[in-house]
Amino acid sequence: MVGEEAASDATTAPGWRRLRWPLLGLAVVLALLPATEPLRAAPVKGDNFIDAQTAGILDIEGGECFSDPAYLARAGDVVVLYRSCDDGAYNQSYGFLHAPDGPWNRPALAAFAWAGCERDFQARWGSRDESGLDFYPILPTEETWANGDRDVMCAVHNPEGALGGSKLPLAR
């Protein structure tokens, strides 16, 4: 009986009564959270990852860093946002190519873009293995091509995650 009285006194003490509901609320919140954050698969950054019609991409200038495309509720669309290179950006524009005029031909445009972006990438960083970086082209779409868009943006990224600062080498 003495043990029961001690247990009863411990749970009815004034300090316990004040903490009971906040602690119960915290326990419920913790129970609802997943034990670990689910792993996010790294996106495949190819010539269809971002295109000229991805909202926000036309606002990115040479040398600027930007986010991966994500749905932005206030825009109601998938958007690419400018981000400081030092502030968790995942991509950086490093060059532009101007495709020759002609009829829309996506396979030919993609081949032109990959070859041109690769030449520029190798001139700046050497190989993918040496630099730890990779690249991809951002192409016009059939619709933007019809409106005269012939520009391809070349973007560098770190396959392991955020860039951690500008990746553009200093001029020599």
N, C-alpha and C positions, 0 to 999 in steps of 0.2 A: 504494500500500500504506500509506503514511503516513496518508492521508485515511481509509482503512478502519480503521486502528488507532485514530485519534482518535474516529471515530464509535462504534466498539466500546467504547472506554474511557468515553465519555459515558453510554452506556446501562447499563454495568455498574458505574458508580461507586456507592458505598454510599448516597448521597443519593437517587439515582434508584431503586434497589431498594426503598427504604422508601416512596417515593411511587407506585410503579408500580400497585399494587392499589387504593389509594384513588382514584387518578386514573381508572383503568379503571372502577371502580364509579360514579364521578361521571359519566363519559361515558355509561354505560348508562342511568342515571337520566335524564339530560338528553335522551337519544334517545327515551325513552319518554314524556316530557312533550310535550303539544301545543305547537306554536310560539306560538300565541296562545290565550287563553281564548275559547271560543265565545261569541258574543253571545247574551245572554238577551233574548228578546222581552219587552217590557213587557206585563204582564198587562192585560187589559181589565177595568176595575173597574166593573162594572155591578151590577144588583140581584141577580145570581146568583153574584157573586164570592165572597162570604161570606154565610152565613145563620145563623140562630139555632142550628142544630145543628152548626156548625163548632166542634170542640173548642177551648176556651179563650176564645171570644168572650164568653160570659156572665160572664167574670171581668173584662172591661174596663169601667171606669167612665167617666163623663163627663170629658172633658179628657185622658184617658190615651192614650198612644201604643202601637202594637202592630205586630207583623210582618205581612207577607203570609202567607197560609196556606202551609204546607210540611209535607211528610211528616217526622215525628219518629219515628225507629226505636224509641226507648224507650217511646213512647206507642202505637206501632203504628197510628198514624192521622195524618191531616192536621190540623195544629194551628195556632192563632194564639197567639202569645206576647206578653205585656206586654213592652214595651221602653221604656227611657227615651227621651224625645223627643230628647235630645241625643246618643243613642247609636245612630244609624242606623235609627231607626224609619221605616216607610213609610206609616203611617196614624195618624190621630188622631181619636178620638171627639169630636164637638163638640155633639151634641144628641140628644135622644130625642123621639119622637112617640108618642102613644098612639092607635092606630087604634080606630075605633068597633066595638062588638060587631056581630056578624052572621055569616052563613055564610061559610066559606072562599071567597075569590074572589081568586086571585093577581093577575090583571090590575088589578082595582080597588085592591088593596092596594099594588101597585107604583106605580100612578098617584098615590095618596095620598102614598106615601113620597117619590117624586121631587119632587112639588110642595112638600111640607113641608120637606124637606131643602134644596131650592133657595131657598126664602124665607129660611131661617135662614142659609144660606151667603151670600146677597146682603147680608143685614143685617150680617154680620160682615166680609166681605171685598170686597164689591162684585161685580164680574164676574169670570169666569174669566180673561179677558184681562188685566185690571188686576192681579189677584193672582198669576197664574201657577200657581194651585192649581185643583184640581177636587174633586168630591165624589161620593159614592155612598151609597145606603141599604143597610142590612143588615136583611133582613126575617125575620119569623117564618116557619116552614115550616108545611105543612099539619098535621103532627104536633104542633108546639108550639102552633099556633093551637087545636087541639082540646083542649089542656091549659090554655087560658086566656091564652096569650101574645099580647098586643096591642101590644107595644113594638117600635118601629123605631129603630135606631141610625143616626145620620148620621155619616159619616166623611169627613174631608178628607184629600187626598193630593197629592203633587207628581208630576205626570206625568213629570217628568224624572228621578226617583229618590227618594233619601231626603229626609226633611223638613228635616233640619238644625236641629232645635229645635222647640219648641212653636210652632204656628201660630195659637193662639188670641190674638186681639187683646186688649190690656189694656182693662179696663172704663173707660169714659169718664165 
